């Protein structure tokens, strides 16, 4: 005669509760990993603040010089007054937005730094004449695309349901931005700004380099994405 064993307490638990428990453990592990990452990066915040202030101060100084002395040879054909307006607007965007938030939250130091570095590269490169002397245009287009799209991906990831959706959106915005920049340069040329040295080859190379930078940003976005619950826990 066979003897039926007594059921264990786990046998009485519905399967969906097992699945929920496993998902909860996975989320908890992700949350702990995110918390450890934040703890490791916390000592770097003072250095990040110093770099951020230096980048913003340099960019604003270049903008002020371009507005006060627009006829200097180094600004010729670069639409620096329009650039200066962009420099100031973007430099102040995150600080003003953070100050206007109703709920007190930690300052987005990383996002602001990643937004300020491309401005510093563009303004500093123009001020020092590096675009003409060192031909850094290719490197700047690629690095700006990578930095800006990494920052954009980090900003939207908490609101996106999967890593591949976040990466696809990031890549799409990066490609659109690359085309929009070249359109803006073309419009500037038609408005009479000279010395921009726009050619078909230059336009295509700039677009490709910016797009490749966006691909890097999308890849980083996919690698860094994690569930919203884990991000809230960090």
Secondary structure, 3 states (H helix, E strand, C coil): CCCCCCCCHHHHCCHHHHHHHHHHHHHHHHHHHHHHHHHHHHCCHHHHHHHHHHHHHHHHHHHHHHHHCCCCHHHCCCCHHHHHHHHHHHHHHHHHHHHHCCCCCCCCHHHHHHHHHHHHHHHHHHHCCHHHHCCCHHHHHHHHHHHHHHHHHHHHHCCCCCHHHHHHHHHHHHHHHHHHHHHHHHHHHHCCCCCCCCCHHHHHHHHHHHHHHHHHHHHHHHHHCCCHHHHHHC
